Amino acid sequence: MSMEAPKTRPRCYSKVHPELPVHHKEGLDFLLYRLGKEAVGGCITKDVFVNVVDEVVMDIAGMEHRQGMSLEELHVQLQEVFNTFDKEHCGKVPVAVLSTGLHVILEGTEEEKIDFAFKGLDHNGDGKITKEEFLDFFKHYFMAKCSIERATLSEERWRAIKNHLEMTFRASDTNKDGTVDVTEFIRTVKTDPDHPFCLVLDSFGALTAPLKSPRAGKSPGLRPNR
């Protein structure tokens, strides 16, 4: 399986392609093609990623791709997907990195998706999620959510959210070493569907429903989007 973004336009595509099945491998190819066309210096910004993904899946799947979500809710989920790539929070990601990750999200097995979500939270790649990495990821998540909803994440509100996040982090840290390793992460997402870790996996649903290939690995352990 190639991990590079397509260099040429996939054949038989127009702005709207009604003959293209919703669950089709070429949906991923077309998405990567569009992202490649919008890249500047080989990178994609968060806003471009959100807009291109929304446009592509709308072309392929129509309004059904929102799965009952409002446009704002969909964009929050797509921003969260982008944040799993953008570990440094610099606002841009190389197309090659997006290509590799999107293949996992759309074509990967349950185990591969869980591993990808774990690595998205493990910012320094040392095989463990620290409390600081966990809180940093979700602070950016809630800031993005507030930005889209034109709200403000006040210090008081963030303090309340942070207290809840710290409690859930401690619950996942079963060996009490102050970090969550991949074994603890897997156990958490498979036994506690309301844990914040599952929000990362839930966000993948904004892509998998309209673009997932029928050849992709099934993920029976992942819950559907709320």
DRENPA-846270 format. One record per residue (C-alpha): x, y, z; residue number from 0; chain. Coordinates in steps of 0.2 Angstrom, whole numbers, plus 2048, in hexadecimal, padded with zeros to 3 digits. Layout:
@px:X; py:Y; pz:Z; i:NUM; ch:A;
...
end
This chain:
@px:800; py:800; pz:800; i:0; ch:A;
@px:807; py:811; pz:7FB; i:1; ch:A;
@px:809; py:81E; pz:808; i:2; ch:A;
@px:80C; py:82C; pz:7FC; i:3; ch:A;
@px:7FF; py:839; pz:7F7; i:4; ch:A;
@px:7F9; py:836; pz:7E5; i:5; ch:A;
@px:803; py:841; pz:7D9; i:6; ch:A;
@px:7F6; py:841; pz:7CB; i:7; ch:A;
@px:7E3; py:843; pz:7CC; i:8; ch:A;
@px:7DA; py:832; pz:7CD; i:9; ch:A;
@px:7D0; py:82E; pz:7BD; i:10; ch:A;
@px:7BE; py:831; pz:7BB; i:11; ch:A;
@px:7BC; py:83F; pz:7C8; i:12; ch:A;
@px:7B2; py:84E; pz:7C6; i:13; ch:A;
@px:7AC; py:85B; pz:7D4; i:14; ch:A;
@px:79E; py:84F; pz:7D8; i:15; ch:A;
@px:79F; py:83D; pz:7D3; i:16; ch:A;
@px:78F; py:835; pz:7D6; i:17; ch:A;
@px:794; py:824; pz:7D0; i:18; ch:A;
@px:7A2; py:822; pz:7DE; i:19; ch:A;
@px:79C; py:816; pz:7EC; i:20; ch:A;
@px:79D; py:81E; pz:7FD; i:21; ch:A;
@px:7A8; py:810; pz:804; i:22; ch:A;
@px:7B6; py:810; pz:7F7; i:23; ch:A;
@px:7C9; py:80F; pz:7F7; i:24; ch:A;
@px:7CA; py:81D; pz:7EA; i:25; ch:A;
@px:7C1; py:829; pz:7F7; i:26; ch:A;
@px:7D2; py:828; pz:800; i:27; ch:A;
@px:7DC; py:82B; pz:7F1; i:28; ch:A;
@px:7D1; py:83A; pz:7EC; i:29; ch:A;
@px:7D3; py:841; pz:7FD; i:30; ch:A;
@px:7E6; py:840; pz:7FD; i:31; ch:A;
@px:7E6; py:847; pz:7EB; i:32; ch:A;
@px:7DC; py:856; pz:7F1; i:33; ch:A;
@px:7E7; py:859; pz:800; i:34; ch:A;
@px:7F6; py:858; pz:7F5; i:35; ch:A;
@px:7EF; py:865; pz:7EA; i:36; ch:A;
@px:7EC; py:871; pz:7F8; i:37; ch:A;
@px:7FD; py:86E; pz:801; i:38; ch:A;
@px:809; py:87D; pz:803; i:39; ch:A;
@px:81C; py:878; pz:805; i:40; ch:A;
@px:816; py:865; pz:806; i:41; ch:A;
@px:80B; py:869; pz:815; i:42; ch:A;
@px:7F8; py:86B; pz:819; i:43; ch:A;
@px:7F1; py:877; pz:826; i:44; ch:A;
@px:7E3; py:873; pz:832; i:45; ch:A;
@px:7D6; py:87E; pz:82A; i:46; ch:A;
@px:7DB; py:877; pz:818; i:47; ch:A;
@px:7DA; py:865; pz:81F; i:48; ch:A;
@px:7C9; py:868; pz:826; i:49; ch:A;
@px:7C2; py:871; pz:817; i:50; ch:A;
@px:7C9; py:864; pz:80A; i:51; ch:A;
@px:7C3; py:855; pz:814; i:52; ch:A;
@px:7B1; py:85C; pz:816; i:53; ch:A;
@px:7B0; py:861; pz:804; i:54; ch:A;
@px:7B7; py:850; pz:7FE; i:55; ch:A;
@px:7AB; py:845; pz:809; i:56; ch:A;
@px:79D; py:850; pz:804; i:57; ch:A;
@px:7A0; py:84D; pz:7F2; i:58; ch:A;
@px:7A1; py:83A; pz:7F5; i:59; ch:A;
@px:794; py:837; pz:802; i:60; ch:A;
@px:789; py:847; pz:803; i:61; ch:A;
@px:781; py:84D; pz:813; i:62; ch:A;
@px:781; py:83B; pz:81A; i:63; ch:A;
@px:793; py:83C; pz:81E; i:64; ch:A;
@px:78F; py:848; pz:82D; i:65; ch:A;
@px:786; py:839; pz:835; i:66; ch:A;
@px:77A; py:845; pz:83E; i:67; ch:A;
@px:788; py:851; pz:843; i:68; ch:A;
@px:787; py:864; pz:841; i:69; ch:A;
@px:794; py:86C; pz:836; i:70; ch:A;
@px:79D; py:873; pz:845; i:71; ch:A;
@px:79D; py:862; pz:84E; i:72; ch:A;
@px:7A4; py:85A; pz:83E; i:73; ch:A;
@px:7B2; py:867; pz:83D; i:74; ch:A;
@px:7B7; py:864; pz:850; i:75; ch:A;
@px:7B9; py:852; pz:84C; i:76; ch:A;
@px:7C3; py:855; pz:83C; i:77; ch:A;
@px:7CE; py:862; pz:846; i:78; ch:A;
@px:7D1; py:854; pz:853; i:79; ch:A;
@px:7D6; py:848; pz:845; i:80; ch:A;
@px:7E3; py:855; pz:83F; i:81; ch:A;
@px:7E9; py:858; pz:851; i:82; ch:A;
@px:7EE; py:845; pz:852; i:83; ch:A;
@px:7FB; py:849; pz:844; i:84; ch:A;
@px:800; py:85B; pz:84A; i:85; ch:A;
@px:809; py:856; pz:85A; i:86; ch:A;
@px:812; py:866; pz:85B; i:87; ch:A;
@px:802; py:870; pz:858; i:88; ch:A;
@px:80B; py:87A; pz:84B; i:89; ch:A;
@px:7FB; py:87B; pz:840; i:90; ch:A;
@px:802; py:871; pz:831; i:91; ch:A;
@px:806; py:85F; pz:82D; i:92; ch:A;
@px:810; py:858; pz:81E; i:93; ch:A;
@px:805; py:84F; pz:811; i:94; ch:A;
@px:810; py:83F; pz:812; i:95; ch:A;
@px:80C; py:83E; pz:825; i:96; ch:A;
@px:7F9; py:841; pz:821; i:97; ch:A;
@px:7FA; py:834; pz:814; i:98; ch:A;
@px:801; py:827; pz:820; i:99; ch:A;
@px:7F5; py:82B; pz:82E; i:100; ch:A;
@px:7E5; py:82B; pz:823; i:101; ch:A;
@px:7EA; py:81A; pz:81C; i:102; ch:A;
@px:7E9; py:814; pz:82E; i:103; ch:A;
@px:7D9; py:81D; pz:832; i:104; ch:A;
@px:7D0; py:817; pz:822; i:105; ch:A;
@px:7D8; py:807; pz:81E; i:106; ch:A;
@px:7DF; py:801; pz:82F; i:107; ch:A;
@px:7DA; py:7F3; pz:83B; i:108; ch:A;
@px:7D3; py:7F7; pz:84C; i:109; ch:A;
@px:7E4; py:7F4; pz:854; i:110; ch:A;
@px:7ED; py:800; pz:847; i:111; ch:A;
@px:7E0; py:80E; pz:84B; i:112; ch:A;
@px:7E2; py:80C; pz:85D; i:113; ch:A;
@px:7F5; py:80C; pz:85C; i:114; ch:A;
@px:7F4; py:81C; pz:850; i:115; ch:A;
@px:7E9; py:825; pz:85D; i:116; ch:A;
@px:7F5; py:820; pz:86B; i:117; ch:A;
@px:804; py:827; pz:861; i:118; ch:A;
@px:7FA; py:837; pz:85E; i:119; ch:A;
@px:7F9; py:83A; pz:870; i:120; ch:A;
@px:80B; py:835; pz:874; i:121; ch:A;
@px:813; py:845; pz:86E; i:122; ch:A;
@px:825; py:841; pz:871; i:123; ch:A;
@px:824; py:82F; pz:86B; i:124; ch:A;
@px:82B; py:827; pz:87A; i:125; ch:A;
@px:81D; py:819; pz:87B; i:126; ch:A;
@px:814; py:822; pz:889; i:127; ch:A;
@px:807; py:82F; pz:88B; i:128; ch:A;
@px:80A; py:83B; pz:899; i:129; ch:A;
@px:7FD; py:845; pz:8A2; i:130; ch:A;
@px:804; py:855; pz:89A; i:131; ch:A;
@px:803; py:84E; pz:889; i:132; ch:A;
@px:7F1; py:848; pz:88C; i:133; ch:A;
@px:7EC; py:859; pz:893; i:134; ch:A;
@px:7F5; py:862; pz:885; i:135; ch:A;
@px:7EB; py:858; pz:878; i:136; ch:A;
@px:7DA; py:85B; pz:87F; i:137; ch:A;
@px:7DD; py:86D; pz:883; i:138; ch:A;
@px:7E0; py:870; pz:871; i:139; ch:A;
@px:7D1; py:865; pz:86D; i:140; ch:A;
@px:7C5; py:870; pz:878; i:141; ch:A;
@px:7CD; py:880; pz:872; i:142; ch:A;
@px:7C9; py:87B; pz:860; i:143; ch:A;
@px:7B7; py:876; pz:865; i:144; ch:A;
@px:7B5; py:887; pz:86D; i:145; ch:A;
@px:7BC; py:890; pz:85E; i:146; ch:A;
@px:7B0; py:888; pz:852; i:147; ch:A;
@px:7A2; py:88B; pz:85E; i:148; ch:A;
@px:7A7; py:89D; pz:860; i:149; ch:A;
@px:7A9; py:89A; pz:873; i:150; ch:A;
@px:7B7; py:89D; pz:880; i:151; ch:A;
@px:7C0; py:890; pz:88A; i:152; ch:A;
@px:7C1; py:89A; pz:89A; i:153; ch:A;
@px:7CE; py:895; pz:8A7; i:154; ch:A;
@px:7C0; py:890; pz:8B3; i:155; ch:A;
@px:7B9; py:884; pz:8A6; i:156; ch:A;
@px:7C9; py:87D; pz:8A1; i:157; ch:A;
@px:7CD; py:87A; pz:8B3; i:158; ch:A;
@px:7BE; py:870; pz:8B5; i:159; ch:A;
@px:7C1; py:866; pz:8A5; i:160; ch:A;
@px:7D3; py:863; pz:8AA; i:161; ch:A;
@px:7CE; py:85C; pz:8BB; i:162; ch:A;
@px:7C3; py:84F; pz:8B2; i:163; ch:A;
@px:7D0; py:84B; pz:8A6; i:164; ch:A;
@px:7DD; py:848; pz:8B3; i:165; ch:A;
@px:7D1; py:83D; pz:8BC; i:166; ch:A;
@px:7CE; py:832; pz:8AC; i:167; ch:A;
@px:7E1; py:832; pz:8A9; i:168; ch:A;
@px:7E5; py:82B; pz:8BB; i:169; ch:A;
@px:7D7; py:81E; pz:8B7; i:170; ch:A;
@px:7E1; py:818; pz:8A8; i:171; ch:A;
@px:7F2; py:818; pz:8B0; i:172; ch:A;
@px:7EF; py:807; pz:8B9; i:173; ch:A;
@px:801; py:804; pz:8BE; i:174; ch:A;
@px:802; py:816; pz:8C5; i:175; ch:A;
@px:812; py:81B; pz:8BD; i:176; ch:A;
@px:80B; py:82C; pz:8B7; i:177; ch:A;
@px:80A; py:827; pz:8A5; i:178; ch:A;
@px:7FE; py:81D; pz:89A; i:179; ch:A;
@px:807; py:810; pz:88F; i:180; ch:A;
@px:7FF; py:807; pz:880; i:181; ch:A;
@px:7F9; py:7F8; pz:88A; i:182; ch:A;
@px:7F0; py:804; pz:896; i:183; ch:A;
@px:7E9; py:80E; pz:887; i:184; ch:A;
@px:7E2; py:7FF; pz:87E; i:185; ch:A;
@px:7DA; py:7F9; pz:88E; i:186; ch:A;
@px:7D2; py:80A; pz:891; i:187; ch:A;
@px:7CB; py:80C; pz:880; i:188; ch:A;
@px:7C4; py:7FA; pz:87F; i:189; ch:A;
@px:7BC; py:7FB; pz:890; i:190; ch:A;
@px:7B7; py:80D; pz:893; i:191; ch:A;
@px:7AE; py:815; pz:884; i:192; ch:A;
@px:7AB; py:825; pz:88D; i:193; ch:A;
@px:7BE; py:828; pz:891; i:194; ch:A;
@px:7C5; py:837; pz:888; i:195; ch:A;
@px:7D1; py:82C; pz:87F; i:196; ch:A;
@px:7C3; py:826; pz:875; i:197; ch:A;
@px:7BF; py:837; pz:86E; i:198; ch:A;
@px:7CF; py:835; pz:863; i:199; ch:A;
@px:7C8; py:825; pz:85C; i:200; ch:A;
@px:7B7; py:82C; pz:85A; i:201; ch:A;
@px:7BD; py:83A; pz:850; i:202; ch:A;
@px:7C3; py:82E; pz:843; i:203; ch:A;
@px:7B1; py:82A; pz:83F; i:204; ch:A;
@px:7AF; py:83B; pz:836; i:205; ch:A;
@px:7BA; py:833; pz:829; i:206; ch:A;
@px:7B7; py:821; pz:829; i:207; ch:A;
@px:7A4; py:821; pz:826; i:208; ch:A;
@px:7A5; py:829; pz:815; i:209; ch:A;
@px:7B6; py:824; pz:80F; i:210; ch:A;
@px:7BA; py:813; pz:817; i:211; ch:A;
@px:7BF; py:805; pz:80A; i:212; ch:A;
@px:7B5; py:7F5; pz:80B; i:213; ch:A;
@px:7C6; py:7ED; pz:80B; i:214; ch:A;
@px:7CB; py:7F6; pz:81B; i:215; ch:A;
@px:7CD; py:7ED; pz:82C; i:216; ch:A;
@px:7BD; py:7ED; pz:836; i:217; ch:A;
@px:7BD; py:7F6; pz:847; i:218; ch:A;
@px:7AF; py:7ED; pz:852; i:219; ch:A;
@px:7B7; py:7F4; pz:862; i:220; ch:A;
@px:7B5; py:806; pz:85D; i:221; ch:A;
@px:7A4; py:80E; pz:862; i:222; ch:A;
@px:79B; py:819; pz:855; i:223; ch:A;
@px:79B; py:82C; pz:855; i:224; ch:A;
@px:791; py:834; pz:862; i:225; ch:A;
end
